[in-house]
Amino acid sequence: MPVEPTAAEITRKAKSNLAFALRCVPADRREHLVSFYAYCRVIDDLADDLELPIEEKREGLAKWKTVFDESEVNPELPLQDLQREVLEVRDRYEIPSEYFTNVIEGCQMDLEPQRFDAWEDLQKYTYRVASSVGLVCLPLFGADPKRAHDYAIALGDALQLTNILRDIGEDLDNGSRIYVPLDDLMRFDYSEEDLLGRVHDARFLEFMNYQAKRCEELYARATSLLPQEDYKALLAPRVMHRIYHTLLGKMKKDNFRVFDRRYRLNKLQKLALLTKESFS
């Protein structure tokens, strides 16, 4: 029987922006954050596995949900050590189970092509896959969960919408997924068919700048809601804010060429932002 990867190994392999931001978390708090991040990575990878039949994905996600519903390890699932770890995180910090299962429900939504009519509809998705992650992390960072609650929601919305704008081309390639609000497309006389056809014209740029403005407002809202008492504890999400806000600016400066390129920051750029935020 092959040896299953640990939470730390899953996190190291991921190379995501969140995994990078965890570097600035004090060592005594990092272990539980790594366990939770590994859980999120496993759930996301299960939903995105192109080689796995959709029914097996549904079954796997449903089984992960039972771990929290029944508060015990599911022997039908792999990674039993990780299951124990996330249950320990939940219980030690008294985090509502729904924050963990929201992540599963968001990934369940990804199993088939989604359409969102309005921003309010999309926000239900961003709450599950991004804001709920932040809500779990608040006590793990050492912040007050009640005081920083609205901050986590606003920042989650901002980060996920930025992610959605960056990944428009990739999502179209992956089962013609469209996560942007259809009402906003119509506002600029740009149709779903135009998006599927990857039409990059003045209408598209107006639409993308409109979404970027929404992102800017969400980032500003998150900044206004960040409790000063928790400023130091929330260094990791502040770094995430800087990374994704910088990505947004990079896309905007390049006229949102999201159909033919993936925007990213290299390791040195991320380290510079981490250092800058650490001394702010």
Secondary structure as the mmCIF struct_conf table of DSSP 4:
data_model
#
loop_
_struct_conf.conf_type_id
_struct_conf.id
_struct_conf.beg_label_comp_id
_struct_conf.beg_label_asym_id
_struct_conf.beg_label_seq_id
_struct_conf.end_label_comp_id
_struct_conf.end_label_asym_id
_struct_conf.end_label_seq_id
HELX_LH_PP_P HELX_LH_PP_P1 PRO A 2 THR A 6
HELX_RH_AL_P HELX_RH_AL_P1 ALA A 7 ALA A 14
HELX_RH_AL_P HELX_RH_AL_P2 ASN A 17 ALA A 21
HELX_RH_3T_P HELX_RH_3T_P1 LEU A 22 CYS A 24
BEND BEND1 VAL A 25 VAL A 25
HELX_RH_AL_P HELX_RH_AL_P3 ALA A 27 ASP A 48
TURN_TY1_P TURN_TY1_P1 LEU A 50 GLU A 51
BEND BEND2 LEU A 52 LEU A 52
HELX_RH_AL_P HELX_RH_AL_P4 ILE A 54 ASP A 69
TURN_TY1_P TURN_TY1_P2 GLU A 70 SER A 71
BEND BEND3 GLU A 72 GLU A 72
TURN_TY1_P TURN_TY1_P3 PRO A 75 GLU A 76
BEND BEND4 LEU A 77 PRO A 78
HELX_RH_AL_P HELX_RH_AL_P5 GLN A 80 ARG A 92
TURN_TY1_P TURN_TY1_P4 TYR A 93 GLU A 94
HELX_RH_AL_P HELX_RH_AL_P6 SER A 97 MET A 109
TURN_TY1_P TURN_TY1_P5 ASP A 110 LEU A 111
BEND BEND5 GLU A 112 GLU A 112
STRN STRN1 PHE A 116 PHE A 116
BEND BEND6 ASP A 117 ALA A 118
HELX_RH_AL_P HELX_RH_AL_P7 TRP A 119 THR A 126
HELX_RH_PI_P HELX_RH_PI_P1 TYR A 127 SER A 131
HELX_RH_AL_P HELX_RH_AL_P8 SER A 132 PHE A 141
TURN_TY1_P TURN_TY1_P6 GLY A 142 GLY A 142
TURN_TY1_P TURN_TY1_P7 PRO A 145 ALA A 148
HELX_RH_AL_P HELX_RH_AL_P9 HIS A 149 ARG A 166
TURN_TY1_P TURN_TY1_P8 ASP A 167 ASP A 167
HELX_RH_AL_P HELX_RH_AL_P10 ILE A 168 ASP A 173
TURN_TY1_P TURN_TY1_P9 ASN A 174 GLY A 175
BEND BEND7 SER A 176 SER A 176
BEND BEND8 VAL A 180 VAL A 180
STRN STRN2 PRO A 181 PRO A 181
HELX_RH_AL_P HELX_RH_AL_P11 LEU A 182 ARG A 187
TURN_TY1_P TURN_TY1_P10 PHE A 188 ASP A 189
HELX_RH_AL_P HELX_RH_AL_P12 GLU A 192 LEU A 196
TURN_TY1_P TURN_TY1_P11 GLY A 197 ARG A 198
BEND BEND9 ASP A 201 ASP A 201
HELX_RH_AL_P HELX_RH_AL_P13 ALA A 202 LEU A 225
HELX_RH_3T_P HELX_RH_3T_P2 GLN A 228 ASP A 230
TURN_TY1_P TURN_TY1_P12 TYR A 231 LEU A 234
HELX_RH_AL_P HELX_RH_AL_P14 LEU A 235 LYS A 253
TURN_TY1_P TURN_TY1_P13 ASP A 254 ASN A 255
TURN_TY1_P TURN_TY1_P14 VAL A 258 ASP A 260
HELX_RH_AL_P HELX_RH_AL_P15 LYS A 267 SER A 278
TURN_TY1_P TURN_TY1_P15 PHE A 279 PHE A 279
#
